[in-house]
Amino acid sequence: MTSQTLVEQFRQDIGDVSSTVDERQLRQKSHDFHWYSPVLTPQLQDCLADVLVQLRSEEEIAAVVVAAVKHRIPLTVRGGGTGNYGQSVPLKGGVLVDMTGFNKVTAVESGSIRVQAGAVIGAALEAALASGQQLMMIVQTDDLWITANFKETQLARMHPGQLVEVAVDALHEKLSGTVESMPAVTGSRTSVLPPENATGNYVKVIQRMPVRIRLNPGQKDLGKLRPGMSVEPKVYVE
Ligand SMILES: Cc1cc2nc3c(=O)[nH]c(=O)nc-3n(C[C@H](O)[C@H](O)[C@H](O)COP(=O)(O)OP(=O)(O)OC[C@H]3O[C@@H](n4cnc5c(N)ncnc54)[C@H](O)[C@@H]3O)c2cc1C
């Protein structure tokens, strides 16, 4: 819990940014759907923010963060508050930041869309449809991996942690990665119609097995990768 004096100083520092200490609103916004859980409910039901701010621009976000740091007040960010595990509950009071007003669709391009952090997926979908496109899925592009379908005969000396050099057809540069996990099953076994080799003349076919390669973070061209692109990984097994 933050002292009233500190909260007042904080509110003065953020100037025109919309803020309230109205208890009804604080109580309403300090909780998400954690009440689904009989374990979390008694732990979180009394948690309450000391002040609620509603943000509409990057300048306002900066002003709130600067003031919170200056007064060493904890800050909890919240979107729609539909998380089920108390993620947006202010455990130690302080500032609750409501991002739902920061919700503009800022750019619709061919194949991609850019929205502010508080935008709901429905708004992104509407903007995409209005431009004649569909929002089929949301692709995370900052944490990337490759599923490399190696032949089973190539796996004997492969194991997690090994360095991988990845040539990407769409890029001129090679990327680096790390073997993250070894396969649990062959690709054919998980296909819609797995082959059944027990009948007729049996011809042995070398199976492909999916090895997950995590691309090392911080590389310049990672942002250019898209799901489904062709790559050639080379694993250093020594
Ligand atoms: C009935 C029901 C059905 C659901 N079904 C699904 C489902 O099918 N699939 C699914 O994935 N989830 C589902 N959920 C969970 C929940 O709806 C999603 O996780 C939703 O994406 C949470 O978004 P939110 O804006 O409400 O986040 P919040 O609950 O407001 O916040 C979630 C977390 O993100 C942080 N956060 C919020 N905004 C920001 C920001 N701008 N910057 C940094 N951190 C931020 C918060 O601090 C918190 O830690 C369901 C929930 C309910 C109640």
Ligand as a Chemical Component Dictionary entry (heavy atoms), coordinates in Angstrom:
data_LIG
# 
_chem_comp.id                   LIG 
_chem_comp.type                 NON-POLYMER 
_chem_comp.pdbx_formal_charge   0 
_chem_comp.three_letter_code    LIG 
# 
loop_
_chem_comp_atom.comp_id 
_chem_comp_atom.atom_id 
_chem_comp_atom.alt_atom_id 
_chem_comp_atom.type_symbol 
_chem_comp_atom.charge 
_chem_comp_atom.model_Cartn_x 
_chem_comp_atom.model_Cartn_y 
_chem_comp_atom.model_Cartn_z 
_chem_comp_atom.pdbx_ordinal 
LIG C1  C1  C 0 -13.993 -16.900 -20.310 1  
LIG C2  C2  C 0 -12.558 -16.775 -20.689 2  
LIG C3  C3  C 0 -12.107 -17.442 -21.814 3  
LIG C4  C4  C 0 -10.773 -17.343 -22.190 4  
LIG N1  N1  N 0 -10.361 -18.000 -23.305 5  
LIG C5  C5  C 0 -9.093  -17.910 -23.710 6  
LIG C6  C6  C 0 -8.644  -18.540 -24.908 7  
LIG O1  O1  O 0 -9.419  -19.214 -25.583 8  
LIG N2  N2  N 0 -7.369  -18.414 -25.273 9  
LIG C7  C7  C 0 -6.513  -17.662 -24.530 10 
LIG O2  O2  O 0 -5.332  -17.540 -24.928 11 
LIG N3  N3  N 0 -6.886  -17.045 -23.394 12 
LIG C8  C8  C 0 -8.157  -17.143 -22.972 13 
LIG N4  N4  N 0 -8.557  -16.517 -21.825 14 
LIG C9  C9  C 0 -7.585  -15.768 -21.038 15 
LIG C10 C10 C 0 -7.561  -14.256 -21.350 16 
LIG O3  O3  O 0 -8.744  -13.823 -21.939 17 
LIG C11 C11 C 0 -6.440  -13.970 -22.332 18 
LIG O4  O4  O 0 -5.220  -14.359 -21.732 19 
LIG C12 C12 C 0 -6.396  -12.506 -22.743 20 
LIG O5  O5  O 0 -5.523  -12.415 -23.852 21 
LIG C13 C13 C 0 -5.924  -11.577 -21.676 22 
LIG O6  O6  O 0 -5.937  -10.261 -22.218 23 
LIG P1  P1  P 0 -6.273  -9.019  -21.309 24 
LIG O7  O7  O 0 -6.128  -7.781  -22.120 25 
LIG O8  O8  O 0 -7.591  -9.187  -20.627 26 
LIG O9  O9  O 0 -5.067  -9.117  -20.275 27 
LIG P2  P2  P 0 -5.046  -8.769  -18.725 28 
LIG O10 O10 O 0 -5.759  -9.814  -17.934 29 
LIG O11 O11 O 0 -5.501  -7.361  -18.517 30 
LIG O12 O12 O 0 -3.486  -8.860  -18.490 31 
LIG C14 C14 C 0 -2.799  -10.084 -18.638 32 
LIG C15 C15 C 0 -1.322  -9.859  -18.330 33 
LIG O13 O13 O 0 -0.728  -9.011  -19.332 34 
LIG C16 C16 C 0 -0.169  -7.847  -18.730 35 
LIG N5  N5  N 0 -0.450  -6.729  -19.648 36 
LIG C17 C17 C 0 -1.660  -6.326  -20.097 37 
LIG N6  N6  N 0 -1.516  -5.303  -20.965 38 
LIG C18 C18 C 0 -0.181  -5.077  -21.064 39 
LIG C19 C19 C 0 0.607   -4.153  -21.788 40 
LIG N7  N7  N 0 0.066   -3.265  -22.622 41 
LIG N8  N8  N 0 1.936   -4.192  -21.643 42 
LIG C20 C20 C 0 2.518   -5.105  -20.818 43 
LIG N9  N9  N 0 1.821   -6.013  -20.095 44 
LIG C21 C21 C 0 0.495   -5.990  -20.219 45 
LIG C22 C22 C 0 -0.864  -7.711  -17.382 46 
LIG O14 O14 O 0 -0.044  -7.036  -16.421 47 
LIG C23 C23 C 0 -1.054  -9.154  -16.998 48 
LIG O15 O15 O 0 0.160   -9.665  -16.471 49 
LIG C24 C24 C 0 -9.868  -16.592 -21.418 50 
LIG C25 C25 C 0 -10.343 -15.901 -20.296 51 
LIG C26 C26 C 0 -11.658 -15.985 -19.928 52 
LIG C27 C27 C 0 -12.134 -15.223 -18.723 53 
# 
loop_
_chem_comp_bond.comp_id 
_chem_comp_bond.atom_id_1 
_chem_comp_bond.atom_id_2 
_chem_comp_bond.value_order 
_chem_comp_bond.pdbx_ordinal 
LIG C1  C2  SING 1  
LIG C2  C3  SING 2  
LIG C2  C26 DOUB 3  
LIG C3  C4  DOUB 4  
LIG C4  N1  SING 5  
LIG C4  C24 SING 6  
LIG N1  C5  DOUB 7  
LIG C5  C6  SING 8  
LIG C5  C8  SING 9  
LIG C6  O1  DOUB 10 
LIG C6  N2  SING 11 
LIG N2  C7  SING 12 
LIG C7  O2  DOUB 13 
LIG C7  N3  SING 14 
LIG N3  C8  DOUB 15 
LIG C8  N4  SING 16 
LIG N4  C9  SING 17 
LIG N4  C24 SING 18 
LIG C9  C10 SING 19 
LIG C10 O3  SING 20 
LIG C10 C11 SING 21 
LIG C11 O4  SING 22 
LIG C11 C12 SING 23 
LIG C12 O5  SING 24 
LIG C12 C13 SING 25 
LIG C13 O6  SING 26 
LIG O6  P1  SING 27 
LIG P1  O7  DOUB 28 
LIG P1  O8  SING 29 
LIG P1  O9  SING 30 
LIG O9  P2  SING 31 
LIG P2  O10 DOUB 32 
LIG P2  O11 SING 33 
LIG P2  O12 SING 34 
LIG O12 C14 SING 35 
LIG C14 C15 SING 36 
LIG C15 O13 SING 37 
LIG C15 C23 SING 38 
LIG O13 C16 SING 39 
LIG C16 N5  SING 40 
LIG C16 C22 SING 41 
LIG N5  C17 SING 42 
LIG N5  C21 SING 43 
LIG C17 N6  DOUB 44 
LIG N6  C18 SING 45 
LIG C18 C19 SING 46 
LIG C18 C21 DOUB 47 
LIG C19 N7  SING 48 
LIG C19 N8  DOUB 49 
LIG N8  C20 SING 50 
LIG C20 N9  DOUB 51 
LIG N9  C21 SING 52 
LIG C22 O14 SING 53 
LIG C22 C23 SING 54 
LIG C23 O15 SING 55 
LIG C24 C25 DOUB 56 
LIG C25 C26 SING 57 
LIG C26 C27 SING 58 
# 
